[in-house]
Amino acid sequence: MCLNSFATNLHMEFFWFHHNNKLVFNKLIEEIQGTFLERVISKYNGDFRSQHFDTKSHLYALLYSNFMNCKSLRELQTQISHNNKLKRIINIPSVSQFSRKNASRDSRIFEDIFYYLISKAKSRFGEYKLIKDFPPLRIIDSSVIVTALKLAPSLKFDDEKSVMKISTMFNGEYPERINIVKGNINDRKCIDNMFRDKDCIYVFDRGYYDYRWYDQLTESGFKFVTRGVKNSIVMEEKFLDSNINKDIYDTEVIMGSTPGGNLTFNKYREIMCFYDNDEVITFITNIFDLSKEDIINIYKKRWEIELFFKWIKQNLRIKKFIGYNENAVRIQIFSALITYMLIYLFCKKQHSKVKYSILIVTRIIRSNLLEIYYRGIINLSG
């Protein structure tokens, strides 16, 4: 009886393995296959005049490059052309074909795929809360990709370099909104379309300071926490609270100096902290129903977006340009973000804490990407 049972189980395992011989790579990209991908390619006419290197091959090649952290288009092309498993998935391009398609294929295809994965994450897992029992946080900041001016003159930032800027709204686990612009665009002008949800708290650093804008946010019902600016002019209206032991002081203030000019029409809270090295740090918020300690703790979570930027630059193809016009850079950035979301969704399926496991999963994926996928091949338990 035991032998019969064993034989039956073995037969079932062989049947499952034989008829489900997808690679780990295939398993990961399942999230974006099917009618959605066909629709988005058709929407932007992505395969127009593409007899060989079609949009799917382009997308899958860039995802493979990110998963494997290929250092150049030539390295990527060499790996694809010398691997039979990859050749069954990706039509092999020449390096020049790759460069041309990075420059010309509509980057909105990649952008739409990224936002499709964001909508999947939200519908499956709901609103992510970085701090339990608090409203969701939306952390806003920007990062840049830099190259030599002579390589990308159309993206000129100064006399020596070209720059593209990535403005990001991050919820603590994944980016919800991305704006990609030339590096000489002011940070403030890159983020207005990110303010949509009045049930969350927006967190941004003092680089975005603009007193008139603070009033606009407040009057529109958006809550925010930010850092105060050194040497700013602040008029104290009312002392609210203090913690003498921790040298923290909470006051109600009006900011600016000129009525009708840069003077705020609304009142704000200024929370001031004094440290042993005589450093003074101030926080500005329009939230009056949370404690001063809560406001400080909320701002400290801004560090999460710095960790995210560091992670994608260390693990995905985003530090150096793979193309030298704006479209190519947009494709590069969105393909990296798609890769991040595919790893994120896989982590969540494993019921793991993404923050602590995504680096481990990335390394395991990199080691097993072209192996046959089976349940348990990527095991986070050790």
Secondary structure per residue as TSV (DSSP state, phi and psi in degrees):
chain	resnum	aa	ss	phi	psi
A	1	M	-	360.0	-41.0
A	2	C	H	-67.6	-40.1
A	3	L	H	-65.1	-41.4
A	4	N	H	-62.4	-42.1
A	5	S	H	-64.1	-42.5
A	6	F	H	-62.8	-43.7
A	7	A	H	-63.3	-40.3
A	8	T	H	-63.3	-44.2
A	9	N	H	-64.9	-39.8
A	10	L	H	-64.4	-41.4
A	11	H	H	-62.6	-40.8
A	12	M	H	-66.1	-40.4
A	13	E	H	-64.2	-42.5
A	14	F	H	-64.3	-41.8
A	15	F	H	-61.6	-46.1
A	16	W	H	-62.6	-44.9
A	17	F	H	-63.6	-42.6
A	18	H	H	-67.1	-37.2
A	19	H	H	-98.5	2.3
A	20	N	-	-132.6	43.5
A	21	N	-	-84.2	55.1
A	22	K	-	-82.1	147.5
A	23	L	B	-76.4	161.6
A	24	V	H	-55.8	-40.1
A	25	F	H	-57.8	-45.8
A	26	N	H	-59.9	-40.9
A	27	K	H	-62.4	-40.8
A	28	L	H	-67.1	-42.0
A	29	I	H	-83.2	-0.4
A	30	E	G	-54.1	-31.7
A	31	E	G	-60.5	-24.4
A	32	I	G	-117.5	8.6
A	33	Q	-	-90.7	170.0
A	34	G	S	100.2	-156.6
A	35	T	H	-66.4	-31.8
A	36	F	H	-59.0	-48.7
A	37	L	H	-62.6	-40.9
A	38	E	H	-61.7	-41.0
A	39	R	H	-66.1	-44.3
A	40	V	H	-70.4	-33.7
A	41	I	H	-65.6	-43.1
A	42	S	H	-66.4	-39.1
A	43	K	H	-55.7	-41.1
A	44	Y	T	-106.3	13.7
A	45	N	T	53.2	46.1
A	46	G	T	-66.2	-25.8
A	47	D	T	-101.7	16.2
A	48	F	T	-61.8	124.8
A	49	R	T	57.2	35.4
A	50	S	-	-116.6	86.0
A	51	Q	S	-75.6	-28.2
A	52	H	S	-124.4	-59.7
A	53	F	S	-88.3	79.6
A	54	D	-	-77.3	177.0
A	55	T	H	-64.5	-39.8
A	56	K	H	-61.8	-43.7
A	57	S	H	-62.6	-40.4
A	58	H	H	-61.2	-50.0
A	59	L	H	-61.5	-50.3
A	60	Y	H	-64.8	-36.0
A	61	A	H	-64.0	-43.3
A	62	L	H	-68.0	-36.8
A	63	L	H	-65.1	-44.0
A	64	Y	H	-58.6	-43.8
A	65	S	H	-58.1	-40.5
A	66	N	H	-70.8	-45.0
A	67	F	H	-58.3	-40.3
A	68	M	H	-95.3	-4.9
A	69	N	T	58.0	46.6
A	70	C	-	-63.7	143.8
A	71	K	S	-89.7	-15.3
A	72	S	S	-158.5	165.0
A	73	L	H	-63.9	-35.1
A	74	R	H	-65.9	-42.2
A	75	E	H	-62.0	-42.5
A	76	L	H	-62.4	-47.5
A	77	Q	H	-62.0	-38.6
A	78	T	H	-65.2	-43.5
A	79	Q	H	-63.6	-42.9
A	80	I	H	-65.2	-45.4
A	81	S	H	-70.8	-16.6
A	82	H	T	-113.2	18.9
A	83	N	-	-131.3	114.5
A	84	N	H	-63.2	-32.7
A	85	K	H	-64.7	-42.9
A	86	L	H	-69.3	-36.2
A	87	K	H	-65.9	-21.2
A	88	R	T	-78.8	-16.2
A	89	I	T	-105.5	-35.3
A	90	I	S	-124.5	127.5
A	91	N	-	-70.6	127.6
A	92	I	-	-74.4	121.4
A	93	P	-	-95.0	159.7
A	94	S	-	-81.4	164.7
A	95	V	H	-61.4	-38.3
A	96	S	H	-68.2	-38.2
A	97	Q	H	-60.7	-44.4
A	98	F	H	-57.7	-48.2
A	99	S	H	-62.6	-41.8
A	100	R	H	-64.5	-42.3
A	101	K	H	-72.3	-31.9
A	102	N	H	-61.6	-35.8
A	103	A	H	-79.4	-28.7
A	104	S	H	-115.0	-28.4
A	105	R	S	-68.7	137.8
A	106	D	-	-61.0	118.6
A	107	S	T	-67.0	-17.0
A	108	R	H	-65.1	-22.8
A	109	I	H	-59.1	-48.8
A	110	F	H	-69.7	-37.0
A	111	E	H	-63.7	-45.0
A	112	D	H	-63.7	-37.9
A	113	I	H	-63.4	-42.5
A	114	F	H	-58.8	-48.4
A	115	Y	H	-70.6	-26.4
A	116	Y	H	-63.3	-41.2
A	117	L	H	-69.4	-34.5
A	118	I	H	-61.7	-44.7
A	119	S	H	-65.1	-34.4
A	120	K	H	-63.5	-45.4
A	121	A	H	-60.9	-42.3
A	122	K	H	-68.6	-41.5
A	123	S	H	-70.4	-32.3
A	124	R	H	-80.3	-41.5
A	125	F	H	-116.3	-3.6
A	126	G	-	74.7	-168.9
A	127	E	-	-74.0	128.1
A	128	Y	-	-87.3	131.5
A	129	K	-	-113.1	116.6
A	130	L	S	-70.4	-32.3
A	131	I	S	-121.7	121.7
A	132	K	T	-59.4	138.1
A	133	D	T	70.4	9.8
A	134	F	S	-110.5	161.3
A	135	P	-	-60.0	156.5
A	136	P	-	-59.4	146.9
A	137	L	E	-100.9	144.4
A	138	R	E	-123.9	108.0
A	139	I	E	-97.0	129.3
A	140	I	E	-118.5	131.8
A	141	D	E	-164.1	176.3
A	142	S	E	-134.7	156.3
A	143	S	E	-134.9	165.7
A	144	V	E	-130.6	154.7
A	145	I	E	-116.2	131.3
A	146	V	E	-121.6	141.5
A	147	T	E	-143.8	172.2
A	148	A	E	-67.2	142.5
A	149	L	T	-56.9	-39.8
A	150	K	T	-65.9	-21.2
A	151	L	T	-83.9	-29.3
A	152	A	-	-141.0	68.2
A	153	P	G	-62.3	-27.4
A	154	S	G	-70.3	-14.3
A	155	L	G	-108.9	28.5
A	156	K	B	-55.2	132.4
A	157	F	-	-109.1	-45.4
A	158	D	S	-149.1	-163.7
A	159	D	S	-73.7	-6.9
A	160	E	S	-120.5	-27.0
A	161	K	E	-138.4	159.7
A	162	S	E	-112.5	145.0
A	163	V	E	-140.6	139.4
A	164	M	E	-118.3	139.6
A	165	K	E	-110.7	136.0
A	166	I	E	-113.1	103.1
A	167	S	E	-88.9	130.7
A	168	T	E	-132.7	138.1
A	169	M	E	-111.2	117.3
A	170	F	E	-116.7	136.0
A	171	N	-	-97.8	4.1
A	172	G	S	107.8	-19.8
A	173	E	S	-124.9	-37.3
A	174	Y	S	-151.8	158.2
A	175	P	E	-77.1	132.2
A	176	E	E	-96.7	-29.2
A	177	R	E	-139.0	142.9
A	178	I	E	-135.5	131.2
A	179	N	E	-121.5	126.7
A	180	I	E	-114.5	119.5
A	181	V	E	-138.7	169.6
A	182	K	E	-65.6	150.6
A	183	G	T	-64.9	-18.2
A	184	N	T	-89.0	2.8
A	185	I	S	-79.1	132.4
A	186	N	-	-60.2	138.1
A	187	D	G	-53.3	-42.0
A	188	R	G	-61.7	-33.7
A	189	K	G	-77.0	-6.3
A	190	C	G	-94.3	-6.9
A	191	I	S	-125.2	0.3
A	192	D	G	-57.4	-37.2
A	193	N	G	-75.6	0.2
A	194	M	G	-85.5	-15.5
A	195	F	-	-92.8	98.7
A	196	R	-	-130.4	-28.2
A	197	D	-	-106.5	118.4
A	198	K	T	-89.1	-0.4
A	199	D	T	-99.8	13.7
A	200	C	S	-125.6	178.0
A	201	I	E	-118.0	125.7
A	202	Y	E	-91.5	135.3
A	203	V	E	-125.0	126.1
A	204	F	E	-149.9	159.8
A	205	D	-	-87.2	179.0
A	206	R	G	-72.0	-9.1
A	207	G	G	-63.3	-17.0
A	208	Y	G	-99.1	8.8
A	209	Y	-	-62.7	136.9
A	210	D	-	-167.1	107.1
A	211	Y	H	-61.9	-38.7
A	212	R	H	-64.7	-37.4
A	213	W	H	-67.5	-38.6
A	214	Y	H	-57.1	-42.5
A	215	D	H	-63.7	-41.0
A	216	Q	H	-62.1	-43.3
A	217	L	H	-62.4	-45.8
A	218	T	H	-62.8	-46.0
A	219	E	H	-69.1	-22.0
A	220	S	T	-89.0	-4.1
A	221	G	T	90.4	16.4
A	222	F	-	-94.8	133.6
A	223	K	E	-95.9	142.3
A	224	F	E	-147.8	159.5
A	225	V	E	-133.6	132.1
A	226	T	E	-146.1	174.0
A	227	R	E	-86.4	148.2
A	228	G	-	-77.2	158.2
A	229	V	-	-98.2	137.3
A	230	K	T	-61.7	144.0
A	231	N	T	63.8	17.1
A	232	S	-	-73.2	153.4
A	233	I	-	-93.7	118.8
A	234	V	E	-129.5	131.7
A	235	M	E	-107.0	117.9
A	236	E	E	-73.4	129.2
A	237	E	E	-100.1	-42.1
A	238	K	E	-158.1	134.1
A	239	F	E	-78.1	129.4
A	240	L	E	-102.6	-47.7
A	241	D	E	-169.0	167.6
A	242	S	E	-155.9	158.3
A	243	N	E	-127.4	95.3
A	244	I	G	-61.4	-39.0
A	245	N	G	-61.7	-34.6
A	246	K	G	-102.1	0.8
A	247	D	T	58.3	48.5
A	248	I	E	-118.8	131.5
A	249	Y	E	-130.9	138.0
A	250	D	E	-122.9	120.4
A	251	T	E	-134.2	155.4
A	252	E	E	-94.1	128.9
A	253	V	E	-136.2	161.8
A	254	I	E	-114.7	138.0
A	255	M	E	-110.5	149.6
A	256	G	-	104.2	-175.4
A	257	S	S	-133.6	-23.5
A	258	T	S	-115.3	113.7
A	259	P	T	-57.0	130.3
A	260	G	T	79.8	-9.0
A	261	G	T	-103.1	-105.7
A	262	N	T	-98.9	9.1
A	263	L	-	-75.0	131.7
A	264	T	-	-72.6	144.3
A	265	F	S	-86.3	-21.8
A	266	N	S	-102.5	159.4
A	267	K	-	-95.6	146.1
A	268	Y	E	-131.5	168.8
A	269	R	E	-101.5	133.4
A	270	E	E	-113.3	117.3
A	271	I	E	-106.8	118.5
A	272	M	E	-112.8	130.0
A	273	C	E	-119.1	134.9
A	274	F	E	-111.0	133.2
A	275	Y	-	-114.0	166.8
A	276	D	T	-60.0	-29.6
A	277	N	T	-87.7	17.5
A	278	D	S	69.9	9.5
A	279	E	-	-73.9	137.4
A	280	V	E	-115.2	126.2
A	281	I	E	-120.3	131.2
A	282	T	E	-118.8	147.5
A	283	F	E	-122.2	138.6
A	284	I	E	-116.1	134.0
A	285	T	E	-150.2	157.0
A	286	N	S	-104.9	16.7
A	287	I	-	-100.5	122.1
A	288	F	-	-111.5	-3.2
A	289	D	S	-106.4	15.1
A	290	L	S	-120.1	153.4
A	291	S	-	-70.1	161.1
A	292	K	H	-61.8	-35.0
A	293	E	H	-66.0	-38.5
A	294	D	H	-63.4	-42.0
A	295	I	H	-62.6	-43.3
A	296	I	H	-62.9	-42.8
A	297	N	H	-63.9	-39.1
A	298	I	H	-61.1	-45.8
A	299	Y	H	-65.3	-34.6
A	300	K	H	-59.9	-26.5
A	301	K	T	-69.5	-10.6
A	302	R	T	-59.7	-23.7
A	303	W	H	-61.1	-22.6
A	304	E	H	-60.0	-36.3
A	305	I	H	-72.5	-30.5
A	306	E	H	-64.7	-40.1
A	307	L	H	-65.0	-38.0
A	308	F	H	-63.6	-49.0
A	309	F	H	-58.2	-43.4
A	310	K	H	-61.8	-41.9
A	311	W	H	-63.6	-48.6
A	312	I	H	-68.6	-31.7
A	313	K	H	-71.9	-30.9
A	314	Q	H	-82.0	-29.2
A	315	N	H	-113.5	-15.3
A	316	L	S	-124.4	167.1
A	317	R	T	-81.2	80.4
A	318	I	T	-137.2	-6.7
A	319	K	S	-80.1	-30.0
A	320	K	S	-127.6	146.4
A	321	F	-	-65.2	140.9
A	322	I	S	-106.2	-1.2
A	323	G	S	-154.7	165.6
A	324	Y	S	-126.0	24.6
A	325	N	S	-125.2	172.3
A	326	E	H	-61.8	-39.5
A	327	N	H	-61.9	-43.6
A	328	A	H	-63.4	-40.2
A	329	V	H	-67.9	-38.1
A	330	R	H	-63.3	-42.7
A	331	I	H	-61.1	-44.0
A	332	Q	H	-60.5	-46.0
A	333	I	H	-68.3	-46.4
A	334	F	H	-68.2	-32.9
A	335	S	H	-66.7	-35.6
A	336	A	H	-65.4	-41.3
A	337	L	H	-69.6	-35.0
A	338	I	H	-61.4	-43.7
A	339	T	H	-58.7	-45.4
A	340	Y	H	-58.6	-44.6
A	341	M	H	-68.3	-34.7
A	342	L	H	-64.1	-42.2
A	343	I	H	-65.7	-42.4
A	344	Y	H	-58.4	-49.4
A	345	L	H	-63.1	-36.5
A	346	F	H	-64.9	-43.6
A	347	C	H	-58.5	-44.8
A	348	K	H	-64.9	-33.9
A	349	K	H	-63.4	-28.9
A	350	Q	T	-81.6	2.4
A	351	H	T	58.1	35.0
A	352	S	-	-102.7	163.0
A	353	K	-	-81.2	109.1
A	354	V	H	-56.4	-42.3
A	355	K	H	-56.0	-34.6
A	356	Y	H	-100.0	-13.3
A	357	S	H	-114.3	-13.6
A	358	I	H	-65.9	-35.1
A	359	L	H	-66.8	-42.2
A	360	I	H	-63.4	-45.4
A	361	V	H	-61.6	-41.1
A	362	T	H	-59.0	-43.1
A	363	R	H	-66.2	-40.3
A	364	I	H	-67.4	-41.8
A	365	I	H	-59.7	-44.3
A	366	R	H	-60.0	-34.6
A	367	S	H	-79.7	-22.9
A	368	N	H	-122.8	11.5
A	369	L	T	-56.3	-36.5
A	370	L	T	-106.2	17.3
A	371	E	S	-88.0	158.9
A	372	I	B	-67.0	130.2
A	373	Y	-	-77.3	135.7
A	374	Y	-	-144.4	158.1
A	375	R	T	-60.4	122.9
A	376	G	T	101.1	-3.6
A	377	I	S	-64.6	-33.2
A	378	I	S	-109.6	95.6
A	379	N	-	-109.3	116.1
A	380	L	T	-87.2	-4.1
A	381	S	T	-83.6	-2.2
A	382	G	-	128.8	360.0
